[in-house]
Amino acid sequence: QVQLVESGGGLVQAGGSLRLSCAASGRTFSSYVMGWFRQAPGKEREFAAAISWSGGNTVYADSVKGRFTISRDNAKNTVYLQMNSLKPEDTAVYYCAARLGGIATIPSEYNYWGQGTQVTVSS
């Protein structure tokens, strides 16, 4: 079992930055691919970024590529999402997720989810 807890969300102005953290518990954290998803009001949950178990491979949605950076520290059982140049359309609840296997971009492929952290970007 893996338990995930997100933190770091908040209210920022367009062009600002936030760093989200996801603290994980579980004996095999380093074996899990970790992903970040987001869900805006009235919209379906969408993929933002994912990182392999080793941290050597990352995948980003086109909408965040070049602005967001995903990283992980297996020694701390933590995954991060550095978000720069934030736009109002980035406003959403951000969720971290974990799965065994390769990197995936579909929410249903992930087995464990945090409760989410709100990110609001004002125009």
N, CA and C atoms as a LAMMPS dump frame, in Angstrom:
ITEM: TIMESTEP
0
ITEM: NUMBER OF ATOMS
369
ITEM: BOX BOUNDS ff ff ff
-5.0000000000000000e+02 5.0000000000000000e+02
-5.0000000000000000e+02 5.0000000000000000e+02
-5.0000000000000000e+02 5.0000000000000000e+02
ITEM: ATOMS id mol type element x y z
1 1 1 N 0.829 -1.18 0
2 1 2 C 0 0 0
3 1 3 C 0.875 1.246 0
4 2 1 N 0.379 2.276 -0.661
5 2 2 C 1.062 3.562 -0.709
6 2 3 C 0.066 4.637 -0.319
7 3 1 N 0.449 5.478 0.603
8 3 2 C -0.357 6.62 0.992
9 3 3 C 0.334 7.891 0.516
10 4 1 N -0.431 8.794 -0.066
11 4 2 C 0.107 10.005 -0.666
12 4 3 C -0.586 11.228 -0.083
13 5 1 N 0.196 12.24 0.247
14 5 2 C -0.331 13.481 0.792
15 5 3 C 0.322 14.651 0.078
16 6 1 N -0.488 15.444 -0.63
17 6 2 C 0.02 16.606 -1.345
18 6 3 C 0.039 17.834 -0.449
19 7 1 N 0.924 18.761 -0.779
20 7 2 C 0.976 20.042 -0.099
21 7 3 C 1.625 21.063 -1.02
22 8 1 N 1.509 22.328 -0.67
23 8 2 C 2.178 23.38 -1.413
24 8 3 C 1.295 24.209 -2.308
25 9 1 N 0.029 23.863 -2.41
26 9 2 C -0.875 24.645 -3.228
27 9 3 C -1.168 25.995 -2.597
28 10 1 N -1.804 26.85 -3.377
29 10 2 C -2.136 28.171 -2.884
30 10 3 C -2.634 29.07 -3.98
31 11 1 N -2.744 30.342 -3.656
32 11 2 C -3.199 31.367 -4.587
33 11 3 C -2.001 32.186 -5.047
34 12 1 N -1.811 32.256 -6.353
35 12 2 C -0.699 33.012 -6.921
36 12 3 C -1.188 33.821 -8.102
37 13 1 N -0.434 34.857 -8.438
38 13 2 C -0.735 35.654 -9.612
39 13 3 C -0.167 35 -10.861
40 14 1 N -0.771 35.299 -11.984
41 14 2 C -0.256 34.807 -13.252
42 14 3 C 1.215 35.188 -13.396
43 15 1 N 2.006 34.232 -13.856
44 15 2 C 3.437 34.434 -13.979
45 15 3 C 4.227 34.001 -12.764
46 16 1 N 3.542 33.694 -11.689
47 16 2 C 4.201 33.278 -10.47
48 16 3 C 4.551 31.809 -10.459
49 17 1 N 5.062 31.368 -9.323
50 17 2 C 5.535 29.995 -9.187
51 17 3 C 5.018 29.363 -7.906
52 18 1 N 4.883 28.062 -7.949
53 18 2 C 4.57 27.255 -6.784
54 18 3 C 5.331 25.948 -6.891
55 19 1 N 5.651 25.38 -5.747
56 19 2 C 6.247 24.056 -5.717
57 19 3 C 5.37 23.137 -4.89
58 20 1 N 4.839 22.133 -5.545
59 20 2 C 4.014 21.153 -4.874
60 20 3 C 4.869 19.991 -4.402
61 21 1 N 4.494 19.435 -3.277
62 21 2 C 5.169 18.269 -2.748
63 21 3 C 4.157 17.166 -2.517
64 22 1 N 4.594 15.95 -2.668
65 22 2 C 3.767 14.789 -2.392
66 22 3 C 4.579 13.839 -1.539
67 23 1 N 4.183 13.706 -0.298
68 23 2 C 4.858 12.811 0.624
69 23 3 C 4.203 11.443 0.57
70 24 1 N 5.005 10.429 0.387
71 24 2 C 4.514 9.071 0.244
72 24 3 C 5.009 8.193 1.378
73 25 1 N 4.177 7.276 1.769
74 25 2 C 4.57 6.259 2.733
75 25 3 C 4.383 4.894 2.094
76 26 1 N 5.293 4.003 2.397
77 26 2 C 5.25 2.679 1.822
78 26 3 C 6.647 2.131 1.665
79 27 1 N 6.776 0.859 1.85
80 27 2 C 8.102 0.246 1.834
81 27 3 C 8.732 0.202 0.452
82 28 1 N 7.913 0.295 -0.596
83 28 2 C 8.424 0.157 -1.949
84 28 3 C 8.217 1.41 -2.78
85 29 1 N 8.295 2.578 -2.143
86 29 2 C 8.078 3.831 -2.847
87 29 3 C 8.952 3.96 -4.081
88 30 1 N 10.212 3.579 -3.964
89 30 2 C 11.145 3.757 -5.066
90 30 3 C 10.796 2.91 -6.277
91 31 1 N 9.935 1.935 -6.123
92 31 2 C 9.534 1.076 -7.23
93 31 3 C 8.372 1.649 -8.039
94 32 1 N 7.794 2.745 -7.579
95 32 2 C 6.596 3.291 -8.188
96 32 3 C 6.904 4.436 -9.132
97 33 1 N 6.245 4.41 -10.268
98 33 2 C 6.156 5.587 -11.109
99 33 3 C 5.219 6.574 -10.42
100 34 1 N 5.601 7.834 -10.428
101 34 2 C 4.803 8.868 -9.797
102 34 3 C 4.32 9.859 -10.842
103 35 1 N 3.097 10.289 -10.686
104 35 2 C 2.528 11.243 -11.616
105 35 3 C 1.802 12.365 -10.917
106 36 1 N 1.665 13.456 -11.63
107 36 2 C 0.843 14.577 -11.188
108 36 3 C -0.288 14.774 -12.185
109 37 1 N -1.482 14.891 -11.671
110 37 2 C -2.668 15.166 -12.466
111 37 3 C -3.361 16.393 -11.905
112 38 1 N -4.224 16.971 -12.702
113 38 2 C -4.964 18.123 -12.228
114 38 3 C -6.391 18.072 -12.748
115 39 1 N -7.273 18.68 -11.986
116 39 2 C -8.674 18.709 -12.352
117 39 3 C -9.23 20.101 -12.082
118 40 1 N -9.585 20.781 -13.151
119 40 2 C -10.158 22.108 -13.054
120 40 3 C -11.667 22.007 -12.874
121 41 1 N -12.29 23.046 -12.339
122 41 2 C -13.745 23.013 -12.157
123 41 3 C -14.476 22.717 -13.455
124 42 1 N -15.367 21.749 -13.407
125 42 2 C -16.161 21.4 -14.57
126 42 3 C -15.435 20.597 -15.63
127 43 1 N -14.204 20.202 -15.376
128 43 2 C -13.431 19.458 -16.354
129 43 3 C -12.991 18.111 -15.794
130 44 1 N -12.606 17.228 -16.692
131 44 2 C -12.109 15.922 -16.29
132 44 3 C -10.667 16.027 -15.815
133 45 1 N -10.276 15.052 -15.023
134 45 2 C -8.903 15.01 -14.552
135 45 3 C -7.959 14.781 -15.724
136 46 1 N -6.874 15.544 -15.767
137 46 2 C -5.942 15.449 -16.873
138 46 3 C -4.512 15.287 -16.382
139 47 1 N -3.724 14.663 -17.22
140 47 2 C -2.329 14.407 -16.922
141 47 3 C -1.509 15.68 -16.989
142 48 1 N -0.564 15.813 -16.07
143 48 2 C 0.365 16.924 -16.102
144 48 3 C 1.811 16.467 -16.288
145 49 1 N 2.262 15.549 -15.447
146 49 2 C 3.65 15.108 -15.509
147 49 3 C 3.798 13.769 -14.815
148 50 1 N 4.83 13.027 -15.193
149 50 2 C 5.133 11.756 -14.548
150 50 3 C 6.632 11.531 -14.545
151 51 1 N 7.083 10.691 -13.627
152 51 2 C 8.499 10.411 -13.489
153 51 3 C 8.692 8.937 -13.164
154 52 1 N 9.719 8.342 -13.755
155 52 2 C 9.991 6.932 -13.552
156 52 3 C 10.496 6.665 -12.144
157 53 1 N 10.581 5.395 -11.797
158 53 2 C 11.008 5.022 -10.446
159 53 3 C 12.406 5.51 -10.116
160 54 1 N 13.268 5.569 -11.126
161 54 2 C 14.643 5.996 -10.911
162 54 3 C 14.816 7.505 -11.027
163 55 1 N 13.816 8.172 -11.556
164 55 2 C 13.929 9.591 -11.822
165 55 3 C 14.596 9.908 -13.143
166 56 1 N 14.983 8.885 -13.887
167 56 2 C 15.713 9.091 -15.118
168 56 3 C 14.858 9.389 -16.331
169 57 1 N 13.572 9.226 -16.212
170 57 2 C 12.673 9.457 -17.33
171 57 3 C 11.488 10.28 -16.85
172 58 1 N 11.178 11.323 -17.592
173 58 2 C 10.038 12.172 -17.27
174 58 3 C 9.192 12.399 -18.51
175 59 1 N 7.915 12.603 -18.29
176 59 2 C 6.975 12.894 -19.36
177 59 3 C 6.095 14.057 -18.911
178 60 1 N 5.833 14.983 -19.832
179 60 2 C 5.02 16.147 -19.524
180 60 3 C 3.906 16.309 -20.538
181 61 1 N 2.784 16.785 -20.065
182 61 2 C 1.733 17.191 -20.979
183 61 3 C 2.19 18.421 -21.749
184 62 1 N 1.728 18.539 -22.984
185 62 2 C 2.117 19.688 -23.796
186 62 3 C 1.744 21.005 -23.129
187 63 1 N 0.667 20.997 -22.382
188 63 2 C 0.179 22.214 -21.768
189 63 3 C 1.104 22.757 -20.677
190 64 1 N 1.962 21.909 -20.124
191 64 2 C 2.848 22.339 -19.043
192 64 3 C 4.319 22.233 -19.405
193 65 1 N 4.627 21.643 -20.529
194 65 2 C 6.017 21.434 -20.928
195 65 3 C 6.767 22.762 -21.012
196 66 1 N 7.934 22.782 -20.419
197 66 2 C 8.739 23.988 -20.393
198 66 3 C 8.459 24.887 -19.219
199 67 1 N 7.366 24.642 -18.518
200 67 2 C 7.009 25.456 -17.362
201 67 3 C 7.051 24.669 -16.057
202 68 1 N 6.692 23.398 -16.13
203 68 2 C 6.656 22.544 -14.945
204 68 3 C 7.826 21.57 -14.968
205 69 1 N 8.313 21.223 -13.792
206 69 2 C 9.367 20.235 -13.658
207 69 3 C 9.008 19.259 -12.552
208 70 1 N 8.989 17.989 -12.883
209 70 2 C 8.729 16.96 -11.889
210 70 3 C 10.056 16.35 -11.447
211 71 1 N 10.164 16.051 -10.173
212 71 2 C 11.358 15.425 -9.643
213 71 3 C 10.967 14.559 -8.455
214 72 1 N 11.882 13.701 -8.041
215 72 2 C 11.595 12.863 -6.889
216 72 3 C 12.852 12.653 -6.075
217 73 1 N 12.658 12.442 -4.804
218 73 2 C 13.729 12.126 -3.879
219 73 3 C 13.304 10.861 -3.16
220 74 1 N 13.8 9.74 -3.633
221 74 2 C 13.377 8.469 -3.07
222 74 3 C 13.805 8.304 -1.613
223 75 1 N 14.917 8.91 -1.248
224 75 2 C 15.365 8.835 0.135
225 75 3 C 14.381 9.521 1.074
226 76 1 N 13.678 10.52 0.568
227 76 2 C 12.684 11.238 1.351
228 76 3 C 11.262 10.795 1.051
229 77 1 N 11.115 9.838 0.154
230 77 2 C 9.789 9.364 -0.245
231 77 3 C 8.893 10.521 -0.681
232 78 1 N 9.443 11.387 -1.503
233 78 2 C 8.735 12.597 -1.893
234 78 3 C 8.899 12.867 -3.382
235 79 1 N 7.827 13.295 -4.009
236 79 2 C 7.855 13.75 -5.385
237 79 3 C 7.436 15.212 -5.403
238 80 1 N 8.025 15.983 -6.314
239 80 2 C 7.789 17.411 -6.377
240 80 3 C 7.283 17.811 -7.757
241 81 1 N 6.577 18.906 -7.792
242 81 2 C 6.198 19.526 -9.048
243 81 3 C 6.479 21.017 -8.935
244 82 1 N 7.54 21.448 -9.585
245 82 2 C 7.874 22.866 -9.634
246 82 3 C 7.105 23.494 -10.776
247 83 1 N 6.293 24.478 -10.473
248 83 2 C 5.437 25.112 -11.464
249 83 3 C 5.844 26.57 -11.603
250 84 1 N 6.301 26.93 -12.781
251 84 2 C 6.716 28.292 -13.083
252 84 3 C 5.835 28.877 -14.169
253 85 1 N 5.887 30.182 -14.292
254 85 2 C 5.114 30.891 -15.317
255 85 3 C 3.663 30.446 -15.322
256 86 1 N 3.082 30.419 -14.158
257 86 2 C 1.719 29.921 -14.018
258 86 3 C 0.72 30.799 -14.762
259 87 1 N -0.275 30.138 -15.307
260 87 2 C -1.334 30.785 -16.06
261 87 3 C -2.67 30.532 -15.376
262 88 1 N -3.65 31.4 -15.611
263 88 2 C -4.971 31.153 -15.021
264 88 3 C -5.532 29.78 -15.367
265 89 1 N -5.242 29.282 -16.56
266 89 2 C -5.734 27.974 -16.951
267 89 3 C -5.072 26.822 -16.203
268 90 1 N -4.04 27.113 -15.416
269 90 2 C -3.443 26.105 -14.55
270 90 3 C -4.242 25.903 -13.27
271 91 1 N -5.213 26.748 -13.035
272 91 2 C -6.033 26.633 -11.834
273 91 3 C -6.729 25.282 -11.804
274 92 1 N -6.517 24.547 -10.733
275 92 2 C -7.071 23.205 -10.616
276 92 3 C -6.705 22.637 -9.258
277 93 1 N -7.33 21.538 -8.931
278 93 2 C -6.856 20.714 -7.83
279 93 3 C -5.803 19.78 -8.401
280 94 1 N -4.644 19.761 -7.784
281 94 2 C -3.545 18.935 -8.247
282 94 3 C -3.407 17.707 -7.379
283 95 1 N -3.328 16.562 -8.022
284 95 2 C -3.234 15.283 -7.347
285 95 3 C -1.93 14.589 -7.711
286 96 1 N -1.301 13.977 -6.742
287 96 2 C -0.216 13.072 -7.065
288 96 3 C -0.749 11.653 -7.057
289 97 1 N -0.113 10.804 -7.832
290 97 2 C -0.571 9.437 -7.996
291 97 3 C 0.623 8.521 -8.166
292 98 1 N 0.414 7.251 -7.871
293 98 2 C 1.48 6.263 -7.957
294 98 3 C 0.983 5.004 -8.636
295 99 1 N 1.885 4.362 -9.348
296 99 2 C 1.566 3.091 -9.975
297 99 3 C 2.82 2.266 -10.17
298 100 1 N 2.643 0.96 -10.218
299 100 2 C 3.713 0.053 -10.591
300 100 3 C 3.727 -0.086 -12.098
301 101 1 N 4.922 -0.219 -12.651
302 101 2 C 5.048 -0.343 -14.088
303 101 3 C 5.68 0.891 -14.697
304 102 1 N 5.447 1.068 -15.976
305 102 2 C 6.022 2.174 -16.7
306 102 3 C 5.229 3.454 -16.553
307 103 1 N 5.785 4.52 -17.099
308 103 2 C 5.105 5.811 -17.062
309 103 3 C 3.805 5.729 -17.842
310 104 1 N 2.768 6.291 -17.271
311 104 2 C 1.456 6.33 -17.9
312 104 3 C 0.892 7.731 -17.78
313 105 1 N 0.002 8.067 -18.699
314 105 2 C -0.601 9.391 -18.72
315 105 3 C -2.106 9.353 -18.529
316 106 1 N -2.653 8.188 -18.309
317 106 2 C -4.09 8.022 -18.131
318 106 3 C -4.387 7.833 -16.655
319 107 1 N -5.318 8.592 -16.105
320 107 2 C -5.601 8.463 -14.67
321 107 3 C -5.924 7.052 -14.219
322 108 1 N -6.657 6.299 -15.026
323 108 2 C -7.069 4.965 -14.625
324 108 3 C -5.906 3.992 -14.488
325 109 1 N -4.746 4.34 -15.003
326 109 2 C -3.576 3.477 -14.899
327 109 3 C -2.887 3.585 -13.548
328 110 1 N -3.257 4.563 -12.771
329 110 2 C -2.639 4.769 -11.464
330 110 3 C -3.476 4.155 -10.356
331 111 1 N -2.788 3.58 -9.399
332 111 2 C -3.436 2.796 -8.358
333 111 3 C -3.686 3.563 -7.064
334 112 1 N -2.837 4.53 -6.771
335 112 2 C -2.914 5.254 -5.519
336 112 3 C -2.969 6.745 -5.778
337 113 1 N -3.785 7.424 -4.993
338 113 2 C -4.01 8.852 -5.174
339 113 3 C -3.997 9.591 -3.851
340 114 1 N -3.463 10.807 -3.892
341 114 2 C -3.602 11.692 -2.763
342 114 3 C -4.94 12.402 -2.791
343 115 1 N -5.172 13.24 -1.799
344 115 2 C -6.437 13.957 -1.698
345 115 3 C -6.454 15.246 -2.501
346 116 1 N -5.314 15.685 -2.971
347 116 2 C -5.243 16.859 -3.81
348 116 3 C -4.912 18.125 -3.041
349 117 1 N -4.351 19.086 -3.76
350 117 2 C -4.07 20.404 -3.21
351 117 3 C -4.49 21.455 -4.232
352 118 1 N -5.157 22.488 -3.758
353 118 2 C -5.725 23.498 -4.646
354 118 3 C -4.664 24.482 -5.104
355 119 1 N -4.621 24.716 -6.405
356 119 2 C -3.787 25.752 -7.001
357 119 3 C -4.698 26.719 -7.732
358 120 1 N -4.644 27.973 -7.359
359 120 2 C -5.451 28.998 -8
360 120 3 C -4.54 30.09 -8.527
361 121 1 N -4.654 30.374 -9.81
362 121 2 C -3.828 31.386 -10.461
363 121 3 C -4.736 32.517 -10.907
364 122 1 N -4.519 33.686 -10.367
365 122 2 C -5.34 34.838 -10.692
366 122 3 C -4.795 35.553 -11.92
367 123 1 N -5.682 36.151 -12.688
368 123 2 C -5.293 36.86 -13.892
369 123 3 C -4.971 38.312 -13.6
